């Protein structure tokens, strides 16, 4: 029987980062993966979707080439197989990189389904591994609600999760997306850019992206509609047939044609087959504290399986926090400053409190905004759709939250995170010199707006 200091179950962005960090801190580490190294994020999530989103963005640029004074002769067409090939090439390069990093750090990799026998024993491929510490990083899977025809549609391949959608052989002419969350919005952006593809999004709640700031998401809906997406909210899917979806809206049942359906209404933690540990649970989610410890000593749960934030960068950070605690450090996780993004067109990036949350907490706050239409770089890029919204504590001017709707918004939110980490204020942002012309100047201008004295508006 092989013995380890740490065994990691799952090799997604939480698991492989935890394994590498553990090895760097001198621990003997093994990682178990039943499918492909990198987990959902690298293989069927974050990376492949962003690759296809770039393809869609290029197509959009070409179709609007005349806006930039560029003449394109002939009809612009799409080679979907070439797009998929580029996506697969990127995925292969990154997953190969993860394998190389694990090897370099002398982490033992086991390809197979790991079965937990006890808190210190895991079986894989008929071999039992003994461990002092167990890190559960098994991720999550799409929720499949009991809608008539849905299960049959999944079995027939008519209904697809995001995983299958990333390898769809042909671009659908009529795509119906069930769910208005991040995954649904990103696929809507990808396929609405394709020639002759009609995209319909059906969301049961009264608005898409319910966790986002209200002003941001309302503006984003307008952008989706402008791109040709039929966004239906307060609409409930009632049934599916071989080539259609029936939904209920305003008391009326409506049938919409579809040659493909994307199911994206949420994810459920992969915590099954762990009964032997008798962990404290919140439904399917493994309960953890700020050190990522579960209710069982020596067992940690990171990433989607604890259900706190189903985001790759959160999983990676949790992996580091868990390993540092295993190694005797007293590291804790701060969930108040988690950045998140929707990689649409334009992008959404957000961190900290929304205005609604500030109101709920009865904080004395002030909102400062600035539009892209007043930013020189955005106008030069011909991409001036969007704005920034910053939420400050009124007394000291401390930044409490930031919300951006803009191209490359995901690249700007890091600055806001740094400011918040340092308890920075509107004054400190406004006296920080930003390069000109850059999109980042919208942060500067919004900070000037805190005192009601924006320079360029």
Secondary structure, DSSP 8 states (H G I E B T S, - for coil): -EEEEEEEE--STTHHHHHHHHHHTT--EEEEESS-TTHHHHHHSHHHHHHHHHHHHHHHHHHTGGGGT----S-----HHHHHHHHHHHHHHHHHHHHHHHHHTT-EEEES--EEEETTEEEETTEEEEEEEEEE---EEE-----BTHHHHHHHTSEE-HHHHTT-SS--SEEEEE--SHHHHHHHHHHHTSTT-EEEEE-SSSSSSTTS-HHHHHHHHHHHHHTTEEEE-SEEEEEE-SSEEEEEETTEEEEEE-SEEEE-S-EEE--TT-GGG---EETTEE---TT-B-SSTTEEE-GGGG-S---HHHHHHHHHHHHHHHTT-------SS--EEE-SSSEEEEEE--HHHHHHTT--EEEEEEEGGG-HHHHHTT----EEEEEEETTT-BEEEEEEEETTHHHHHHHHHHHHHTT-BHHHHHTS---SS-TTHHHHHHHHHTTT--S--
